[in-house]
Amino acid sequence: MPDNKLTSHINQNTSLVSAINSWEGFLADKGRSPNTIKAFLSDVRLLTTFLPEDITLGKVTTKDLNRYFEWMEKERDVPCSPKTLARRITATKSLFRWLHQYGVLVVDPAEKVAQRSAISPIPTVLTPKEVDDVLLAADRHRRGAKPDARSYTLVYLLLTTGIKKSETLGINLEHLELDPKGPNGPQVFIKYASPANRYKERKLTLPEDWIPAFEEYRAQYQRSSPADHPEEKLFPWSQRRLEYLLEDVGNEAGLTKHLSFDMCRWTCALTDFHAGMEPDQIRQKLGVSKIQWRELFNKLKQLAGSKE
């Protein structure tokens, strides 16, 4: 049985509220992000408003939990979306699994609570023609009267690597390996500060013709204001500023869709799928776990028109 100082003072006669407070410390020790901890605590504290105020851990049953989620889904005055319900079930299961694993509870009452998947819509992607139109629109900035390679550098990177918005913002110049004659060719290293996300770290291949655009972009912005110098961060701007850049390129390309980081990510995955890349290679390229990949791969097959 694992030893944990956070559960040494907890037993089956401890109140649910006290257990949740200790669980908060456990999540922090595991390197979970503040936003994740806040969301999980909010989800499980709602349970304390449904169960009797003085209930102890040992008195919580699977029937109680199933009744709680039924109330939340169908009877509570505040609407609960499928996605929110799925997250709250996940948080509750995580709490009681922790209590069981560390010996506080002999039986995990949440183990037999059915997990529900929130079915999110099929993502929107670019057609091959729209990809060309987007790159041409970005390239016009690069070759205009006042050359600006920033948009092209950003869009081409997203469409060929499939990285997320947060990963894009986290790229430092030292994460780039641009020697085309290196053993693996040009690459970008996607890194994470939190230990909990280390499994997402990976090196991704960069197209060689991205390098000239990047070098133009870097030279152009070194002559601009100090705040705009890409000296440490590849893109030293806010998340919203980069979103505006994508929107502008999409509009200039004549898209009726809203060009976004997520659209570029899914377009990259679909392009790789059509090119014959092995599914697990796509999973690793996107930096997702095998559990997350099940739903993502089903969506990818739907986008590709696969009947498998």
Salt bridges, closest charged atoms under 4 A:
GLU24 OE1 - ARG45 NH2 3.63
ASP43 OD2 - ARG87 NE 2.79
ASP43 OD1 - ARG88 NE 3.29
GLU73 OE1 - ARG116 NH1 2.40
GLU75 OE1 - ARG67 NH2 3.02
GLU130 OE1 - LYS257 NZ 2.67
ASP133 OD2 - LYS129 NZ 2.87
ASP139 OD1 - ARG142 NH1 3.52
ASP139 OD2 - ARG143 NE 2.73
GLU167 OE1 - ARG202 NH2 2.85
GLU177 OE2 - LYS203 NZ 2.91
GLU201 OE2 - ARG198 NE 3.57
GLU216 OE1 - ARG142 NE 2.84
GLU231 OE2 - HIS229 ND1 3.01
GLU243 OE2 - LYS165 NZ 2.46
GLU243 OE1 - ARG240 NH1 2.57
GLU247 OE2 - ARG240 NH2 3.37
GLU247 OE2 - HIS258 NE2 3.19
GLU252 OE1 - HIS141 NE2 2.59
ASP272 OD2 - LYS285 NZ 2.79
ASP280 OD1 - ARG283 NE 2.69
GLU295 OE2 - LYS299 NZ 3.54
